Amino acid sequence: MVKSLSYSPLRSSSWIILLILFLGQNAFGQQYELLRSVEISHPLRISVDKQNNIYLVSENGDVDKYNLMGDLLEHFSPEKPGDVTLIEAWNPLRIFLFYSDFQEYMFLDRFLTSSNRFSFHHISSYVGLATMSADNNIWLVDYSDFSLKKYDLTFDKVIIQQPFDLLLNKDSYEVEFMREYQNLLFFSVVDKGILIFDNLGNYLKTLEETGIGYFGFLKNELYYVKDSELHFYDIYSAERRKEEMPSSADLAMVLENRLLLISGTDLLIYNRKK
């Protein structure tokens, strides 16, 4: 006797669910394609210029410049080794390095050739963090008088000063990273979040997310790594989203069609499909 095969809606729906899960897993697997793994010195800082060249700073202050395929383009080794607190390479013709230990800053050209170092001592007894502004001046966090300042390089004077008294606890705060982007200034305070200011230094709001050090930008979104995921925050609409990463990483940089992950002494370069 031949048994007839009866149609079961439950069985059919189960297969559909399994198929959706299978396709979903494969879609994630295809989202990132590893293009290259490059062995590097253990980097402490990372930046990218507007031409999508990558800059990695090692613990002795050496700077290496790579292209998007992981080819080493230039190398800089300072005469006076020291930890680089922040590198801002958005303008590839004027790469900014800040040394908090020395209270000095330096500019490199596109060949990573250095000029003289410049001191902050005539401005403050201690600058905690500094970065370039969009108009080629310098934003700095002055720990000595607990304020945000903008320093005009041409006229050698502070042109903006905003106190932090109403925003931060003077006795316990740690500014980790700062960057100006689309006429807004962002800086991360480890136990508070990412504070957002306008281009005159006026406080706007705080993205409340503790434990954030480095962050970056992709179009209108700010991104950072937390709990092995990429978190995105639209700086205008305040919408949030998350992406899984193909592997764990100490630092991440998201570009239009690339994902760069630093894990230990490896630079992992992924093709990032939309």
Secondary structure, 3 states (H helix, E strand, C coil): CCCCCCCCHHHHHHHHHHHHHHHHHHHHHHHEEEEEEEECCCEEEEEECCCCCEEEEECCCCEEEECCCCCEEEEECCCCCCCCCEEECCCCCCEEEEECCCCEEEEECCCCCECCCEECCCCCCCEEEEEECCCCCEEEEECCCCEEEEEECCCCEEEEEEECCCCCCCCCCCEEEEEEECCEEEEEECCCEEEEEECCCCEEEEECCCCCCCCEEECCEEEEEECCEEEEEECCCCCEEEEECCCCCCEEEECCCEEEEEECCEEEEEEECC
